[in-house]
């Protein structure tokens, strides 16, 4: 019966799972490849980040060194740029590209880029939707309660919105990063091509996450319709 354990609708998720596995492998291999190639300018990723932030009037923004691999992020809550072990203090093409991408997010926040502002504003609601959607959906199925099933689907839809709005935010941050690296002559044409490959590989992870959410929503709807017929 659909909705209990493994069921035929799980097949729907296979494309997203495969894409996610490929994307994770691609981003890691591409980052590793260009982590071995030092930029000819000889500057470190955190120095590049500081220069770019200064250009946009954010010279005082803290740039923190955080533990982990590819844990780089811009934190809008306290307006800090956080660079991982493989990026902070590194002179590679990959690390400079990643640092510039995070600066892109900082600039988005500084300029009140609407998709970013919207994404940040729905984070508390999305956290609730993500944690409550599946339990409510499954409880509704077991109890035969259509209201709980429908609420679970609606909450999952809210979480899907977050993944969809994340795509333009991430792509825009990468576009800003590459444009800035070119305009400031931080990387030459060949190096920019490498940085673009790193950022493009990272973008595929967000595409995979969005696809997974879309297919999961379709799966929940199919399970709901099937249980209604039974």
VMD Tcl script that draws the C-alpha trace (Angstrom):
set ca {
  {0.00 0.00 0.00}
  {1.29 3.46 -0.87}
  {2.54 5.54 2.02}
  {3.80 2.62 4.15}
  {7.48 1.69 3.99}
  {8.91 1.26 0.52}
  {6.40 1.85 -2.25}
  {6.40 2.34 -6.03}
  {6.39 6.13 -5.71}
  {9.96 5.95 -4.35}
  {11.02 5.48 -7.97}
  {10.17 9.14 -8.52}
  {13.05 10.17 -6.27}
  {15.72 8.21 -8.14}
  {16.60 11.00 -10.64}
  {17.04 13.51 -7.82}
  {19.12 11.08 -5.76}
  {21.40 10.36 -8.71}
  {21.72 14.04 -9.54}
  {22.51 14.85 -5.93}
  {25.22 12.18 -5.78}
  {26.72 13.42 -9.04}
  {26.57 17.07 -7.91}
  {28.27 16.35 -4.58}
  {31.00 14.38 -6.32}
  {31.40 17.08 -8.96}
  {31.71 19.98 -6.53}
  {34.26 18.09 -4.44}
  {36.38 16.97 -7.40}
  {36.27 20.39 -9.09}
  {37.15 22.20 -5.87}
  {40.01 19.78 -5.23}
  {41.30 20.23 -8.78}
  {41.44 24.00 -8.64}
  {42.63 24.00 -5.03}
  {45.91 22.71 -6.41}
  {46.35 25.69 -8.75}
  {47.53 28.93 -7.18}
  {46.29 32.19 -8.68}
  {49.05 34.14 -10.35}
  {48.24 37.26 -8.34}
  {49.58 35.61 -5.21}
  {46.85 36.93 -2.90}
  {44.93 34.85 -0.38}
  {41.18 34.26 -0.55}
  {40.50 36.20 2.66}
  {42.54 39.14 1.33}
  {40.46 39.11 -1.85}
  {37.29 39.02 0.22}
  {38.49 42.00 2.27}
  {39.30 43.96 -0.89}
  {35.91 43.27 -2.45}
  {34.03 44.11 0.74}
  {35.95 47.39 0.98}
  {34.90 48.29 -2.57}
  {31.28 48.09 -1.42}
  {31.74 50.05 1.79}
  {31.88 47.00 4.07}
  {35.52 47.22 5.12}
  {34.69 46.60 8.78}
  {32.83 43.33 8.18}
  {34.51 40.49 10.13}
  {35.99 37.66 8.08}
  {36.13 34.56 10.24}
  {38.05 31.32 9.83}
  {35.64 28.43 10.46}
  {36.38 24.73 10.70}
  {35.30 22.20 8.11}
  {35.42 21.56 4.38}
  {33.32 23.83 2.15}
  {31.52 25.25 5.20}
  {31.93 28.77 3.82}
  {28.94 31.06 4.31}
  {27.78 34.61 4.83}
  {25.77 35.03 8.03}
  {23.13 37.78 7.60}
  {22.23 37.68 11.29}
  {25.52 39.15 12.48}
  {26.86 40.28 9.10}
  {30.00 38.14 9.08}
  {31.84 36.36 6.28}
  {32.95 32.87 7.26}
  {35.61 31.00 5.30}
  {36.50 27.33 5.77}
  {39.84 25.64 6.35}
  {40.40 25.06 2.65}
  {39.62 28.66 1.72}
  {40.85 31.02 4.42}
  {44.48 31.95 3.82}
  {44.61 29.90 0.62}
  {45.91 31.31 -2.67}
  {44.19 28.85 -5.01}
  {41.75 29.65 -7.80}
  {39.08 27.57 -6.07}
  {39.41 29.30 -2.71}
  {39.32 32.77 -4.27}
  {36.21 31.85 -6.25}
  {34.43 30.54 -3.16}
  {35.40 33.57 -1.07}
  {34.16 35.92 -3.80}
  {30.88 33.98 -3.94}
  {30.32 34.60 -0.23}
  {31.14 38.27 -0.76}
  {28.42 38.17 -3.41}
  {25.94 37.19 -0.70}
  {27.18 39.99 1.53}
  {26.65 42.47 -1.31}
  {23.17 41.07 -1.91}
  {22.32 41.74 1.73}
  {23.95 45.18 1.62}
  {21.90 46.13 -1.44}
  {18.69 44.49 -0.16}
  {18.54 42.03 -3.08}
  {14.89 41.00 -2.91}
  {15.22 37.21 -3.42}
  {17.78 37.05 -0.60}
  {15.67 39.19 1.70}
  {12.65 37.00 0.98}
  {14.63 33.81 1.57}
  {15.99 35.07 4.87}
  {12.54 36.20 6.01}
  {10.96 32.78 5.52}
  {13.69 30.74 7.23}
  {11.86 30.50 10.62}
  {8.65 29.39 8.89}
  {10.52 26.95 6.64}
  {12.17 25.34 9.66}
  {8.74 24.68 11.15}
  {7.37 23.41 7.84}
  {10.31 21.07 7.30}
  {10.08 19.50 10.76}
  {6.29 19.18 10.89}
  {5.26 18.30 7.33}
  {6.20 14.61 7.19}
  {5.03 13.69 10.72}
  {1.63 15.29 10.08}
  {1.36 13.66 6.66}
  {2.19 10.18 8.00}
  {-0.06 10.52 11.06}
  {-2.86 11.64 8.77}
  {-2.36 8.56 6.56}
  {-2.37 6.16 9.48}
  {-5.44 7.74 11.07}
  {-7.23 8.27 7.77}
  {-7.42 11.97 8.58}
  {-7.55 13.91 5.30}
  {-7.07 17.25 7.03}
  {-3.72 16.24 8.54}
  {-2.60 14.76 5.21}
  {-3.42 17.99 3.39}
  {-1.77 20.15 6.06}
  {1.36 18.01 5.75}
  {1.41 18.54 1.99}
  {0.87 22.29 2.36}
  {3.71 22.55 4.89}
  {6.01 20.62 2.58}
  {5.10 23.03 -0.21}
  {6.32 25.86 2.01}
  {9.68 24.13 2.38}
  {9.82 23.66 -1.40}
  {9.47 27.41 -1.89}
  {12.71 27.89 0.06}
  {14.64 25.60 -2.27}
  {13.23 27.28 -5.37}
  {14.07 30.80 -4.20}
  {17.56 29.65 -3.21}
  {18.46 28.97 -6.85}
  {18.40 32.59 -8.11}
  {20.10 33.74 -4.90}
  {23.03 31.38 -5.39}
  {23.34 31.92 -9.13}
  {23.28 35.69 -8.66}
  {25.98 35.51 -5.97}
  {28.22 33.53 -8.32}
  {27.60 35.96 -11.18}
  {28.53 38.87 -8.94}
  {31.64 37.05 -7.79}
  {32.94 36.31 -11.28}
  {32.20 39.85 -12.47}
  {34.07 41.35 -9.51}
  {37.08 39.06 -9.94}
  {37.26 40.10 -13.59}
  {36.73 43.82 -12.98}
  {39.38 43.95 -10.26}
  {41.80 41.83 -12.35}
  {42.14 39.46 -9.41}
  {42.03 36.50 -11.78}
  {42.98 36.40 -15.44}
  {40.75 34.89 -18.14}
  {42.06 31.36 -17.74}
  {41.79 31.51 -13.96}
  {38.27 32.93 -14.18}
  {37.27 29.91 -16.25}
  {38.47 27.67 -13.43}
  {36.64 29.67 -10.78}
  {33.48 29.51 -12.88}
  {33.72 25.71 -13.03}
  {33.97 25.55 -9.25}
  {30.94 27.81 -8.72}
  {28.91 26.08 -11.43}
  {29.56 22.72 -9.81}
  {28.35 24.12 -6.49}
  {25.18 25.44 -8.16}
  {24.25 21.91 -9.22}
  {23.89 20.90 -5.56}
  {21.13 23.49 -5.17}
  {19.47 22.34 -8.38}
  {19.52 18.76 -7.09}
  {17.98 19.84 -3.76}
  {15.20 21.71 -5.55}
  {14.49 18.75 -7.83}
  {14.35 16.42 -4.84}
  {11.78 18.67 -3.16}
  {9.64 18.91 -6.31}
  {9.62 15.15 -6.84}
  {8.96 14.50 -3.16}
  {5.95 16.80 -3.29}
  {4.61 14.95 -6.34}
  {5.16 11.68 -4.47}
  {3.19 12.89 -1.43}
  {0.32 13.98 -3.65}
  {0.25 10.58 -5.38}
  {0.27 8.76 -2.04}
  {-2.53 11.00 -0.81}
  {-4.68 10.26 -3.86}
  {-4.01 6.54 -3.62}
  {-4.97 6.37 0.04}
  {-8.16 8.25 -0.72}
  {-9.17 5.59 -3.25}
  {-8.37 2.69 -0.87}
}
mol new
graphics top color blue
foreach p $ca { graphics top sphere $p radius 0.5 }
foreach p [lrange $ca 0 end-1] q [lrange $ca 1 end] { graphics top cylinder $p $q radius 0.2 }
display resetview
